Amino acid sequence: VTRRVAVLGLVLVTALLLDTVVLVGLAVRGVSPSLVVLTVIAVALAGGPEPGVRYGFIAGLTTDLLAGGLLGLFALVHLLTGYLTGLLRPFLGDGGLLVQLGVGAAASAGNVALYGALTMVLAQQAVTWPMLLLVAVVVGLGNGLLAPFVLRAVTALLRRAGARRDR
Amino acid sequence: MITDRHRRQRLVGVLVLVSLVLVTVDFRQGEAGPLHTARQLAVSVFAPLQGGLGDVVRPIGGFVAGIGGLGSLRREHEALQAELDALRAGEPALADLERENAELRAALALQERLQLTTTAAQVIGQPPDAFRWSVLIDVGSDDGVAPGMAVLNAEGLVGRVTDATGGHARVQLAASPTAGYAVRVADTGQQGLLEGRGSRPMELLLLDDVEAPVPVGSEVVTRAYQGGSVPDGIPLGVVASPGVSGEVRAELDVRPHVDFSRLGVVLVVRDTPALPVELEPDEAGGG
């Protein structure tokens, strides 16, 4: 279990670093893809709703601490993303390339749209509808393209960590 | 199976509740308290990592951007060249402004003389927020940086410091929808308020002489006011559209000089004591 936690922590820190330093350079109109969201989706797809919720909460809280927004908002949105994606898992079949693309894009777009909508409710003028749409589309497309890589990497890492623990 | 599902639902419920409590506490608490401390701690742990990785990937990022978009490297080169030219051209203008300002202040019998004392800083990675209209810089309260200070680069006003830890500070960009600045049109002297609108052009609200036409291409600069910490006459942008004029106020689009998505080296203005008169409260919504 501890090995799994360590692996997930490493995954989270790596994703946060890449998000804030590397992917920012690929921003389209100030919006760039989010690897952290993808790792939440990956963990939920690999382990189901419960790991998805736990990892989503921790990842969200860490993001909250580093971002300027309301503390707890990312935690809420990411844990719900992890939960719902985890619930979807049994219906996704073999998890082929197209499924990964689709789930990565849809869940990411839903994630940022929910975050944006909540921000709009809590701090009205910070977000406008066109901005929300732009962010959902850009993050959805970007994350969809990145999804197969991230999902495979996280799944492989988790499998290796789990296997060593058992035997 | 049933108990499994119950357990899972309870976990979701508890964590949702915790998140909502955190949001509520943070919403009420604002700028102080343990959550704020936790946040500063997290940033001070994470920022060196970001800085380190940034040093490693900056050249690689430039390379990727170069092959990603055709001619993008050349554009970057041109942008850098333009920045250099602007820096060179800006030197005498700045000196001129300083002198003019000193004269005006002397005329007003003000005791202090404005001298732009600045600290150079590197932008080290944006905070992980899709609606990011603030950036982190690698100087903080140890370098004399405090909330309310203005931040510039060679093109003009970048934003305002909202938060400072020992070695780092957060800058709210002027394009942030929660940012507002007192400005005037350089050509005509009309006063106004400039508000950010994210990735769209900024919005200028004229407060006097609203009937007087403002030509497209007019320069918009900051206007100092008592208690404010933004120096006078810092260029912000140019009027991009004639806009609509009403009875009491006119609204115009302003294209900012600064490219907020490509910030590198910035200067924090430390000369005026930080007495921020916030035009809009910040930090409430990820701005």
Interface residues (C-beta under 8 A of the other chain):
Chain A: V13 L16 L17 D19 T20 V21 V22 V24 G25 L26 A27 R29 G30 V31 S32 S34 V36 P49 E50 V53 R54 F57 G60 L61 T62 T63 D64 L65 L66 A67 G68 G69 L70 L71 G72 L73 A75 L76 L79 L80 Y83 V112 Y115 G116 T119 L122 A123 Q124 Q125 A126 V127 T128 P130 M131 L134 V135 V139
Chain B: R7 R8 L11 V12 L15 V16 V18 S19 L20 V21 L22 V23 V25 D26 F27 L35 A38 R39 A42 V43 F46 L49 Q50 L53 G54 V57 G61 V64 A65 G68 I124 G125 Q126 P127 P128 D129 A130 F131 R132 W133 S134 T162 D163 R170 S176 P177 T178 R197 G198 S199 R200 F260 S261 E280 E283 A284 G285 G286 G287
